[in-house]
Amino acid sequence: MIKSIGVKALAKSAEDFAAQVKLLKALGIRTDLEGENERYHYVDFAPEWLNLSVIYGEWKGAGYDLFLTVSHPDTALEVVKKLGFTIVDASSQTHLKTDRPFCVVLPGGTRVGIWGHSNPLITDIKPAPFIQGHLGAKDRKFCVVVSTFNSFITERLLAGAVDTLIRSGAETPMIVRVPGAFEIPSAARTMAESREYDAIICIGCLLRGDTAHYDVIVNEVTRGIGQSAQETGVPHAFGVLTCDTLEQAIDRAGLKMGNKGVEAAMAAIEMANLTKFVRTKLFGRRPTRSAKRGAKRRSPAGGARRIPRSAGNNRPARKNRPEKRR
């Protein structure tokens, strides 16, 4: 079944690749990942709205290597003119006819069609605003807490998590080994409270036995990891397998069910970036509650320190108090 749809725009030359990236950034499309390998360069973009259409017959947008829909085509036209790209098939009038595209031809021949619509019932339809962490781990630090119990499973999960972090650009993660899954929350909380890491990845494996021990450990591990994440404010990724049989665990450690260590690492990367964005960009200018409390406790401008009120401080000065009769 279809899990996702990726739209790739192939530039005809290295010059067109750079020009196309410049054009998209100038039109305000948010970038996600970018990089290169031995065969090609790439930049991923995250538009607010992606629409997939299957068309048969005559269509006015045919012949374009990339087709963009904008909310204000006149503004987009001015942006393209400032970039100095060749514009063809644009209206000769002062304002564009917004029911047809204009074409931008890049230096290498790549054709980009830009189209807008004048119908307010269409232009006013916008998806709900959202924020989302990207999957780039550059300049991010991670800690992996892994259980040595059932190590033939947890080591595979650990290898998948570390490989994902390194490939995403993260520093070599700190690996903390604990005896079993029950000790994971305590170690994860200790590492989170150090404030040295952007996210904690918890890896372990629990197999159901003949007693209630399995249910007790599963509940405590899940509760402990969740509580640590909520109280420390550091994202925790849950990579603890809770399986009925050994075969189920093996399938989830790199076989037909994938590697859950990889999935935990990807979740940690995304949550680390999301948390960083929210704290620094979204609410960076708003004082936190702790900051407000700290401001009240600061000394006045004159340098005199405010003495907290207490039962002893409510009494009058000694010289004003009447002397006790003997």
C-alpha positions as CSV (number, residue, x, y, z in Angstrom):
1,M,0.0,0.0,0.0
2,I,1.1,3.6,-0.6
3,K,2.8,5.1,2.4
4,S,3.9,8.5,0.9
5,I,4.2,10.3,-2.4
6,G,7.4,12.0,-3.4
7,V,7.6,14.6,-6.2
8,K,11.1,15.0,-7.8
9,A,12.0,17.9,-10.0
10,L,15.1,16.9,-12.1
11,A,17.2,19.9,-13.1
12,K,18.8,19.8,-16.5
13,S,22.2,21.1,-15.3
14,A,24.1,22.0,-12.2
15,E,23.5,25.6,-13.0
16,D,19.8,25.0,-13.2
17,F,19.9,23.1,-10.0
18,A,21.3,26.1,-8.2
19,A,18.9,28.5,-9.9
20,Q,15.9,26.3,-9.2
21,V,16.8,26.1,-5.5
22,K,17.3,29.9,-5.4
23,L,13.9,30.4,-7.1
24,L,12.0,28.2,-4.7
25,K,13.6,29.8,-1.6
26,A,12.8,33.2,-3.0
27,L,9.1,32.2,-3.4
28,G,9.1,31.3,0.3
29,I,9.0,27.5,0.3
30,R,10.5,26.1,3.5
31,T,13.6,23.9,3.1
32,D,14.1,20.6,4.9
33,L,17.1,18.5,4.1
34,E,19.9,19.2,1.7
35,G,23.1,17.4,0.8
36,E,24.9,15.4,-1.8
37,N,26.5,12.0,-2.5
38,E,28.7,10.7,-5.3
39,R,26.0,10.8,-7.9
40,Y,23.8,13.8,-7.2
41,H,22.9,16.9,-5.1
42,Y,19.6,17.4,-3.5
43,V,17.5,19.9,-1.5
44,D,14.2,18.8,0.0
45,F,11.4,21.4,0.3
46,A,8.3,21.3,2.5
47,P,5.5,23.3,0.9
48,E,2.4,24.1,2.9
49,W,0.2,22.2,0.5
50,L,1.1,19.4,-1.9
51,N,-1.5,18.3,-4.4
52,L,-1.2,15.2,-6.7
53,S,-3.2,15.3,-10.0
54,V,-3.5,12.7,-12.7
55,I,-4.5,14.3,-16.0
56,Y,-5.3,13.1,-19.5
57,G,-5.9,15.3,-22.6
58,E,-4.9,18.8,-23.4
59,W,-3.6,20.7,-20.4
60,K,-2.1,24.2,-20.4
61,G,0.6,23.2,-17.9
62,A,2.1,20.5,-20.1
63,G,5.7,20.9,-21.0
64,Y,6.9,22.2,-17.6
65,D,9.6,20.4,-15.6
66,L,8.2,21.9,-12.4
67,F,4.8,23.4,-11.8
68,L,4.0,25.7,-8.8
69,T,0.8,27.2,-7.5
70,V,1.1,30.6,-5.8
71,S,-1.4,32.7,-3.9
72,H,-0.3,36.0,-5.5
73,P,1.0,35.5,-9.1
74,D,1.8,39.2,-9.6
75,T,4.1,39.2,-6.6
76,A,5.7,36.0,-7.8
77,L,6.3,37.6,-11.2
78,E,8.1,40.5,-9.6
79,V,10.3,38.1,-7.5
80,V,11.3,36.3,-10.7
81,K,12.1,39.5,-12.5
82,K,14.4,40.6,-9.6
83,L,16.2,37.2,-9.8
84,G,16.9,37.9,-13.5
85,F,15.4,34.7,-15.0
86,T,13.8,34.6,-18.4
87,I,10.0,34.9,-18.4
88,V,7.9,33.6,-21.3
89,D,4.2,33.3,-21.8
90,A,3.3,36.0,-19.3
91,S,0.4,38.4,-19.9
92,S,1.3,41.7,-21.6
93,Q,-1.1,43.5,-19.2
94,T,-0.1,45.2,-16.0
95,H,-1.7,42.4,-14.0
96,L,-1.4,38.7,-14.9
97,K,-4.5,36.7,-16.0
98,T,-4.4,34.5,-12.9
99,D,-6.2,31.7,-14.6
100,R,-3.1,30.7,-16.7
101,P,0.5,30.2,-15.8
102,F,3.6,32.0,-16.8
103,C,6.8,30.2,-17.5
104,V,10.3,30.7,-16.1
105,V,13.1,29.4,-18.2
106,L,16.3,28.7,-16.3
107,P,19.8,29.1,-17.9
108,G,20.1,25.4,-18.7
109,G,16.6,25.1,-20.2
110,T,14.6,23.9,-17.2
111,R,11.0,25.2,-17.4
112,V,9.2,26.2,-14.3
113,G,5.5,27.0,-14.6
114,I,4.0,29.4,-12.0
115,W,0.2,29.7,-11.7
116,G,-2.3,31.4,-9.4
117,H,-6.1,31.6,-9.2
118,S,-8.3,34.6,-8.8
119,N,-11.2,32.6,-7.3
120,P,-11.4,33.5,-3.6
121,L,-13.1,30.2,-2.9
122,I,-9.8,28.5,-4.0
123,T,-7.2,30.9,-2.8
124,D,-8.7,31.2,0.7
125,I,-8.6,27.4,1.3
126,K,-5.5,26.9,3.3
127,P,-4.5,23.9,5.4
128,A,-4.4,24.4,9.2
129,P,-1.1,25.8,10.4
130,F,1.3,23.3,11.8
131,I,4.9,22.9,12.9
132,Q,7.0,19.8,12.4
133,G,10.6,18.9,13.2
134,H,12.8,17.9,10.3
135,L,15.1,14.9,10.1
136,G,18.5,16.7,9.9
137,A,20.6,15.9,13.0
138,K,23.4,18.3,12.4
139,D,24.7,20.0,15.6
140,R,22.4,17.7,17.7
141,K,23.6,15.5,20.6
142,F,21.9,12.3,21.5
143,C,22.2,9.7,24.2
144,V,21.2,6.1,23.8
145,V,20.2,4.1,26.9
146,V,20.3,0.4,26.0
147,S,19.5,-2.7,28.1
148,T,22.1,-5.5,28.0
149,F,19.4,-8.1,28.8
150,N,18.4,-9.9,25.6
151,S,21.5,-8.3,24.0
152,F,21.1,-10.4,20.9
153,I,18.1,-8.2,20.1
154,T,19.1,-4.9,21.7
155,E,22.5,-4.8,20.0
156,R,20.7,-4.9,16.6
157,L,18.4,-2.1,17.6
158,L,21.4,-0.1,18.9
159,A,23.3,-0.6,15.6
160,G,20.2,0.7,13.7
161,A,19.8,3.7,15.9
162,V,23.4,4.7,15.8
163,D,23.7,4.3,12.0
164,T,20.6,6.5,11.6
165,L,22.0,9.2,13.8
166,I,25.4,9.3,12.1
167,R,23.8,9.3,8.6
168,S,21.6,12.2,9.6
169,G,24.6,14.3,10.6
170,A,24.5,13.9,14.3
171,E,27.6,13.6,16.5
172,T,28.6,10.2,17.7
173,P,26.0,9.5,20.4
174,M,26.7,8.7,24.0
175,I,25.8,5.1,24.8
176,V,24.7,4.1,28.3
177,R,24.3,0.4,29.0
178,V,22.1,-0.7,31.9
179,P,21.4,-4.3,33.2
180,G,17.8,-4.5,32.1
181,A,14.7,-2.7,30.9
182,F,13.6,-1.7,34.4
183,E,16.7,0.4,34.8
184,I,16.2,2.3,31.6
185,P,14.0,5.1,33.0
186,S,16.4,5.9,35.9
187,A,19.4,6.2,33.6
188,A,17.4,8.1,30.9
189,R,16.3,10.7,33.5
190,T,19.9,11.1,34.8
191,M,21.2,11.8,31.4
192,A,18.3,14.1,30.5
193,E,18.8,16.2,33.7
194,S,22.4,16.8,32.6
195,R,21.1,19.1,29.9
196,E,23.9,17.9,27.6
197,Y,21.6,16.1,25.1
198,D,18.8,17.1,22.7
199,A,17.0,13.8,23.0
200,I,17.3,10.4,24.8
201,I,16.7,7.1,22.9
202,C,15.6,4.2,25.1
203,I,16.3,0.7,23.7
204,G,15.4,-2.6,25.3
205,C,13.6,-5.9,24.7
206,L,11.0,-7.6,26.9
207,L,9.6,-11.1,26.2
208,R,6.5,-12.4,27.8
209,G,7.0,-15.3,30.2
210,D,4.8,-17.6,32.2
211,T,4.3,-15.1,35.2
212,A,3.0,-11.6,35.7
213,H,6.6,-10.2,35.8
214,Y,6.3,-9.2,32.1
215,D,3.3,-7.0,32.7
216,V,4.8,-5.3,35.8
217,I,8.0,-4.4,34.0
218,V,6.3,-3.2,30.8
219,N,4.0,-0.8,32.8
220,E,6.9,0.6,34.9
221,V,9.2,1.1,32.0
222,T,6.6,2.8,29.9
223,R,5.5,5.0,32.8
224,G,9.0,5.9,33.8
225,I,10.2,6.9,30.4
226,G,7.1,9.0,29.8
227,Q,7.4,10.7,33.2
228,S,11.1,11.4,32.6
229,A,10.3,13.1,29.3
230,Q,7.5,15.2,30.7
231,E,9.3,16.4,33.8
232,T,12.8,17.1,32.3
233,G,11.5,18.6,29.0
234,V,13.9,16.5,27.0
235,P,12.4,14.3,24.3
236,H,12.6,10.5,24.9
237,A,12.2,8.1,22.1
238,F,10.6,4.7,23.0
239,G,12.6,1.9,21.4
240,V,11.7,-0.9,23.9
241,L,10.3,-4.0,22.3
242,T,7.4,-5.7,24.1
243,C,6.9,-9.0,22.4
244,D,5.1,-12.2,23.1
245,T,7.7,-14.4,21.4
246,L,11.3,-14.3,20.4
247,E,10.3,-14.5,16.7
248,Q,8.4,-11.3,17.0
249,A,11.4,-9.5,18.5
250,I,13.7,-10.8,15.8
251,D,11.3,-9.6,13.1
252,R,11.4,-6.1,14.7
253,A,15.2,-6.0,15.0
254,G,16.0,-5.8,11.3
255,L,13.9,-8.4,9.5
256,K,10.5,-8.2,7.8
257,M,9.1,-5.7,10.4
258,G,12.0,-3.3,10.0
259,N,14.4,-2.1,12.7
260,K,12.6,-0.4,15.6
261,G,15.9,1.2,16.6
262,V,16.0,3.1,13.4
263,E,12.4,4.3,13.9
264,A,13.2,5.4,17.5
265,A,16.3,7.3,16.3
266,M,14.2,9.1,13.6
267,A,11.6,10.0,16.2
268,A,14.3,11.4,18.5
269,I,15.8,13.5,15.7
270,E,12.4,15.0,14.7
271,M,11.4,15.7,18.3
272,A,14.8,17.3,19.1
273,N,14.4,19.7,16.2
274,L,10.8,20.4,17.0
275,T,11.6,21.1,20.7
276,K,14.5,23.4,19.7
277,F,12.3,25.3,17.2
278,V,9.5,25.8,19.7
279,R,11.8,27.0,22.5
280,T,14.0,29.3,20.4
281,K,11.8,30.5,17.5
282,L,8.2,30.1,18.5
283,F,8.4,31.2,22.2
284,G,11.9,32.5,22.3
285,R,10.8,36.1,23.2
286,R,8.2,35.2,25.8
287,P,9.5,34.9,29.4
288,T,8.9,31.5,31.0
289,R,7.2,31.1,34.4
290,S,10.5,30.4,36.1
291,A,12.0,33.6,34.5
292,K,9.0,35.6,35.8
293,R,9.5,34.2,39.3
294,G,13.2,35.0,39.1
295,A,12.5,38.6,38.2
296,K,10.4,39.1,41.3
297,R,13.3,37.8,43.5
298,R,15.9,40.1,42.0
299,S,17.4,42.9,44.1
300,P,16.1,46.5,43.5
301,A,18.0,48.9,41.3
302,G,19.5,50.7,44.3
303,G,21.3,47.6,45.4
304,A,19.3,46.9,48.5
305,R,18.4,43.3,48.7
306,R,14.7,42.5,49.3
307,I,14.4,40.4,52.5
308,P,11.7,37.8,52.4
309,R,8.9,38.3,54.8
310,S,8.8,35.8,57.7
311,A,7.4,35.6,61.2
312,G,10.6,37.1,62.6
313,N,10.7,40.0,60.2
314,N,7.1,41.1,61.1
315,R,8.2,42.0,64.6
316,P,9.1,45.7,65.4
317,A,12.7,46.7,65.8
318,R,14.3,45.9,69.2
319,K,14.6,49.6,70.2
320,N,10.9,50.2,69.7
321,R,9.8,47.2,71.6
322,P,8.8,47.7,75.2
323,E,11.2,46.2,77.7
324,K,10.1,43.2,79.6
325,R,9.3,43.8,83.2
326,R,11.4,41.8,85.6
